[in-house]
Amino acid sequence: MVGELDGLQIEDLLMSLPVGRIGCHADGITYIVPINYVYEDSTIYAHSKKGMKIDIMRKNPEVCFQVDAIDDLLNWESVIAWGKFEELFDMEEKTKVMQKIINRIMPLMRGDTAQPSHGFTDDASDIGGDVELILYKIVLSKKTGRFEKG
């Protein structure tokens, strides 16, 4: 059976998964990349160092975001959402967002040297010093979800 997820199921899936994919497009280039994220109040919060994803989203802030939970080819759930990239500049907001990201992904990391900053900085709680660590949000404006149960 194939069907649509309702609003609550969409919210649950977005909140429960630690990795999603951003689809962005500018200057004739479409780029899809996985990210760690935190979801709150129809907003995706994430971080990155400067690179292609950030360059494209700065040029065209309209993005697509996708998550899925796949048990097998006949049992899965997927959410696709659309929204707008907004880079965070306020230091207090950046600190709060980075702490939320750390709290979300630290339980999922393994090893003594694992750091939620993915090595962008020497200190896991640093929000950018030696390397430009960019924190951003994607404010979602539309969300759809599908599922299949075999």
C-alpha positions as a LaTeX table, in Angstrom:
\begin{tabular}{lrrr}
\hline
Residue & $x$ (\AA) & $y$ (\AA) & $z$ (\AA) \\
\hline
Met1 & 0.00 & 0.00 & 0.00 \\
Val2 & 1.29 & 3.43 & $-0.99$ \\
Gly3 & $-0.09$ & 6.52 & 0.69 \\
Glu4 & 0.41 & 10.04 & 1.96 \\
Leu5 & 1.77 & 10.94 & 5.38 \\
Asp6 & $-0.41$ & 13.29 & 7.40 \\
Gly7 & 0.91 & 16.45 & 9.03 \\
Leu8 & 1.80 & 14.77 & 12.33 \\
Gln9 & 3.62 & 11.93 & 10.57 \\
Ile10 & 5.58 & 14.46 & 8.51 \\
Glu11 & 6.59 & 16.35 & 11.66 \\
Asp12 & 7.57 & 13.11 & 13.45 \\
Leu13 & 9.78 & 11.99 & 10.56 \\
Leu14 & 11.50 & 15.38 & 10.30 \\
Met15 & 12.18 & 15.42 & 14.05 \\
Ser16 & 13.34 & 11.82 & 14.33 \\
Leu17 & 16.01 & 11.62 & 11.64 \\
Pro18 & 19.52 & 13.05 & 12.03 \\
Val19 & 20.43 & 13.25 & 8.33 \\
Gly20 & 18.57 & 14.85 & 5.44 \\
Arg21 & 19.46 & 16.11 & 1.98 \\
Ile22 & 19.44 & 19.64 & 0.67 \\
Gly23 & 18.75 & 20.23 & $-3.00$ \\
Cys24 & 19.85 & 23.62 & $-4.25$ \\
His25 & 20.28 & 25.22 & $-7.67$ \\
Ala26 & 22.05 & 28.28 & $-9.10$ \\
Asp27 & 23.91 & 29.23 & $-12.27$ \\
Gly28 & 22.73 & 26.09 & $-14.08$ \\
Ile29 & 24.10 & 23.75 & $-11.39$ \\
Thr30 & 21.87 & 21.54 & $-9.26$ \\
Tyr31 & 23.51 & 20.17 & $-6.12$ \\
Ile32 & 22.13 & 17.63 & $-3.64$ \\
Val33 & 24.07 & 16.93 & $-0.47$ \\
Pro34 & 23.41 & 15.20 & 2.86 \\
Ile35 & 23.53 & 17.23 & 6.08 \\
Asn36 & 23.17 & 16.71 & 9.82 \\
Tyr37 & 20.35 & 18.85 & 11.08 \\
Val38 & 18.04 & 19.81 & 13.92 \\
Tyr39 & 14.35 & 20.40 & 13.20 \\
Glu40 & 12.19 & 22.79 & 15.23 \\
Asp41 & 9.05 & 24.78 & 14.44 \\
Ser42 & 9.10 & 24.21 & 10.66 \\
Thr43 & 12.77 & 25.18 & 10.53 \\
Ile44 & 15.84 & 23.12 & 9.67 \\
Tyr45 & 19.03 & 24.23 & 11.49 \\
Ala46 & 22.43 & 23.14 & 10.23 \\
His47 & 26.08 & 24.11 & 9.85 \\
Ser48 & 28.72 & 23.89 & 7.18 \\
Lys49 & 32.07 & 25.20 & 6.18 \\
Lys50 & 32.16 & 27.39 & 3.08 \\
Gly51 & 31.84 & 25.40 & $-0.11$ \\
Met52 & 29.62 & 24.66 & $-3.09$ \\
Lys53 & 26.42 & 24.18 & $-1.05$ \\
Ile54 & 26.80 & 27.53 & 0.76 \\
Asp55 & 27.83 & 29.34 & $-2.43$ \\
Ile56 & 24.76 & 28.05 & $-4.29$ \\
Met57 & 22.33 & 28.78 & $-1.43$ \\
Arg58 & 23.72 & 32.32 & $-1.08$ \\
Lys59 & 22.98 & 32.88 & $-4.79$ \\
Asn60 & 19.55 & 31.23 & $-4.70$ \\
Pro61 & 18.10 & 30.73 & $-1.20$ \\
Glu62 & 15.11 & 28.69 & $-2.44$ \\
Val63 & 15.93 & 25.07 & $-1.56$ \\
Cys64 & 14.38 & 21.63 & $-1.25$ \\
Phe65 & 14.94 & 19.35 & 1.76 \\
Gln66 & 14.36 & 15.60 & 1.85 \\
Val67 & 14.46 & 12.86 & 4.50 \\
Asp68 & 13.58 & 9.20 & 4.35 \\
Ala69 & 13.36 & 6.19 & 6.60 \\
Ile70 & 13.78 & 3.00 & 4.60 \\
Asp71 & 13.33 & $-0.45$ & 6.11 \\
Asp72 & 13.32 & $-2.12$ & 2.68 \\
Leu73 & 12.00 & $-1.41$ & $-0.82$ \\
Leu74 & 8.41 & $-2.11$ & 0.24 \\
Asn75 & 8.49 & $-0.32$ & 3.62 \\
Trp76 & 9.57 & 3.30 & 3.71 \\
Glu77 & 8.55 & 6.86 & 4.57 \\
Ser78 & 9.77 & 10.01 & 2.87 \\
Val79 & 9.27 & 13.75 & 3.34 \\
Ile80 & 10.08 & 16.46 & 0.82 \\
Ala81 & 9.92 & 20.08 & 1.93 \\
Trp82 & 10.61 & 23.42 & 0.33 \\
Gly83 & 11.95 & 26.49 & 2.05 \\
Lys84 & 14.35 & 29.38 & 2.15 \\
Phe85 & 17.99 & 29.39 & 3.26 \\
Glu86 & 18.89 & 32.08 & 5.79 \\
Glu87 & 22.43 & 32.44 & 7.05 \\
Leu88 & 22.74 & 33.20 & 10.77 \\
Phe89 & 24.92 & 36.13 & 11.80 \\
Asp90 & 23.85 & 36.94 & 15.37 \\
Met91 & 26.47 & 35.39 & 17.68 \\
Glu92 & 23.96 & 34.52 & 20.41 \\
Glu93 & 21.69 & 32.75 & 17.94 \\
Lys94 & 24.66 & 30.97 & 16.33 \\
Thr95 & 25.82 & 29.71 & 19.74 \\
Lys96 & 22.35 & 28.39 & 20.61 \\
Val97 & 21.98 & 26.66 & 17.25 \\
Met98 & 25.44 & 25.08 & 17.45 \\
Gln99 & 24.61 & 23.73 & 20.92 \\
Lys100 & 21.37 & 22.22 & 19.60 \\
Ile101 & 23.32 & 20.55 & 16.79 \\
Ile102 & 25.93 & 19.23 & 19.24 \\
Asn103 & 23.21 & 17.88 & 21.54 \\
Arg104 & 21.46 & 16.22 & 18.58 \\
Ile105 & 24.41 & 14.51 & 16.92 \\
Met106 & 26.80 & 13.70 & 19.78 \\
Pro107 & 24.82 & 10.60 & 20.88 \\
Leu108 & 25.14 & 9.31 & 17.30 \\
Met109 & 28.93 & 9.73 & 17.05 \\
Arg110 & 31.50 & 7.07 & 17.82 \\
Gly111 & 35.10 & 7.23 & 18.94 \\
Asp112 & 37.09 & 9.35 & 21.34 \\
Thr113 & 38.09 & 11.90 & 18.71 \\
Ala114 & 34.62 & 12.42 & 17.21 \\
Gln115 & 33.58 & 16.07 & 17.16 \\
Pro116 & 30.26 & 17.48 & 16.02 \\
Ser117 & 32.07 & 20.21 & 14.13 \\
His118 & 33.32 & 17.48 & 11.79 \\
Gly119 & 36.85 & 18.78 & 12.24 \\
Phe120 & 36.06 & 22.28 & 10.94 \\
Thr121 & 37.57 & 23.65 & 14.14 \\
Asp122 & 39.86 & 22.30 & 16.85 \\
Asp123 & 37.29 & 22.73 & 19.62 \\
Ala124 & 33.92 & 20.96 & 19.26 \\
Ser125 & 32.07 & 23.88 & 20.87 \\
Asp126 & 33.75 & 26.52 & 18.69 \\
Ile127 & 31.38 & 28.12 & 16.19 \\
Gly128 & 34.17 & 29.37 & 13.98 \\
Gly129 & 37.61 & 30.77 & 14.51 \\
Asp130 & 40.32 & 29.37 & 12.29 \\
Val131 & 37.83 & 28.05 & 9.75 \\
Glu132 & 34.67 & 29.85 & 8.71 \\
Leu133 & 31.91 & 27.77 & 10.25 \\
Ile134 & 28.57 & 28.86 & 8.81 \\
Leu135 & 25.34 & 28.28 & 10.70 \\
Tyr136 & 22.10 & 28.58 & 8.84 \\
Lys137 & 18.44 & 27.77 & 8.87 \\
Ile138 & 15.94 & 26.73 & 6.24 \\
Val139 & 12.48 & 28.03 & 7.01 \\
Leu140 & 10.10 & 25.52 & 5.46 \\
Ser141 & 7.05 & 26.77 & 3.60 \\
Lys142 & 5.66 & 23.50 & 2.20 \\
Lys143 & 5.96 & 19.85 & 3.28 \\
Thr144 & 4.71 & 16.65 & 1.69 \\
Gly145 & 5.15 & 13.04 & 2.70 \\
Arg146 & 4.64 & 9.62 & 1.22 \\
Phe147 & 4.95 & 6.05 & 2.48 \\
Glu148 & 4.80 & 2.49 & 1.34 \\
Lys149 & 3.91 & $-0.47$ & 3.57 \\
Gly150 & 4.31 & $-3.95$ & 2.12 \\
\hline
\end{tabular}
